[in-house]
């Protein structure tokens, strides 16, 4: 890891006054995806849809009502339902945590290692630096979602071929149509995670303890879920990002109801704006 | 120092923009000033509602259920039936109808066209096929609101028709429902009607005459006991494939024959022998099963393959014990009405005070 740390500023220093953005982004991606923990987490995420798919198939073949998470009864042999269902389970806690871990490494982790100082004095604008860091976090989040979606879909295909793809409304889909719906789900979940990542980056900019970022996101997630369960606070619910997350199964309906999904995307965009502006403020005022 | 100030300014502006955005999302849609519409008399409006054809349209219906029906353990209570998240309706204006009822992440869809009707249940992965001319799911009224919800247009129409004799009907201004201008039609019971309901409001689309919102208000509360409304309506031709259905691979398919309409499996024995006493707002539905309450419970317990709950204990908990010329029974109260269940297996229900129920039982003896 120290080798990469030394490597990152070198191309930047050799550039004239401003380093080309593409090269910065590439360097950040190399830096993020060479971390063993990123790779281990992505590998473990791939196991979730496989194990959920197997347990759904076992529950399906044995008689009796299957008790499980939402969409569980549809998951056996249905790659689309398995992917979207696993995303619906993991978006509640696991995927936000993965995003938070990446955000924690991005700024707080660098300042804990003392490497942020070097980046701050490098001839890269601080907003630009934040942009590069945010890009890294966004890529990790998107990869996490893609890993789950692709393994889930493949597990379904292996288990029962391309015939088992049907929606909650009972319509059978061709592989192309199913992949289209899956792409919508992946994009939608990624945007939600970017919102979590933006807020986590803001926390990350204000502290030099990476642990605090993860704890902050975990606590926020749980708190929002608790507030969302209190009907007396229904006026507050539209402000909670966790409220959008139960809309994900709508992707599996046919025709797809877009109302809740659009609202969730807009809500996530608001969180992204808030998170990035707070993080930007801190980056600009940080002592070099 | 200068850049610090600018940064803080930008951060504040960005954060404020985000919060304002969240606030805008939180604002209820469709809330706007009442639209201006040409005047119309109540009679004319009612008539146009009754005669109008449902246009080709798609819409989303939400149900706000505040009926206060007690939850009955182990039985599909009335409260459970209306306990849905939302329903989506598509119709081509002719035979093609499609209703999707969402409960959590499960969906029940009824798709019908000129030849067949399909019922799809995503939770059980089960499809039921009913040829046309058999059980008409959209019109049959097994006294359950769920079926009425399948076709809110027909349900509201029936109601308006029935209540015209016993009610005062007037047009109370205009409203905007699902972003469409609508007339508010208000039905108030005549003073002679002995009912718990204060008024029923139906918002009628000014253009298509489609009932867009149905609200039932009871005496003494300002919150509606039941509100069924369209949150989204788009009038226009619908794609034909919405009204066709092919059950997916691996689903269980049941076929029903046209000539032998099956009675629903979970029908309560009390559904037999139904009579309606009175008319208008204070009509009471009286059912007799011919069996005592203990025998019914025993039969139901055997049918379910499990020990039935003690009906007496359950009724003691849900309602209060009463006795009179009809014998002994229990009155279960909800926000909109009362239900009287007697020991000898009779049941009387209506949107009326308890006394009217007792009288109705006396009349059917």
Interface residues (C-beta under 8 A of the other chain):
Chain A: X70 X71 X73 X74 X77 X88 X160 X163 X164 X166 X168 X169 X170 X171 X172 X235 X238 X239 X249 X252 X253 X255 X257 X259 X263 X266 X267 X269 X270 X271 X272 X273 X274 X276 X277 X278 X280 X281 X284 X285
Chain B: X3 X4 X6 X7 X8 X10 X11 X13 X14 X15 X17 X18 X19 X21 X22 X23 X25 X26 X60 X88 X100 X102 X104 X105 X106 X107 X109 X118 X120 X122 X123 X124 X125 X127 X231 X232 X242 X245 X246 X247 X248 X249 X250 X251
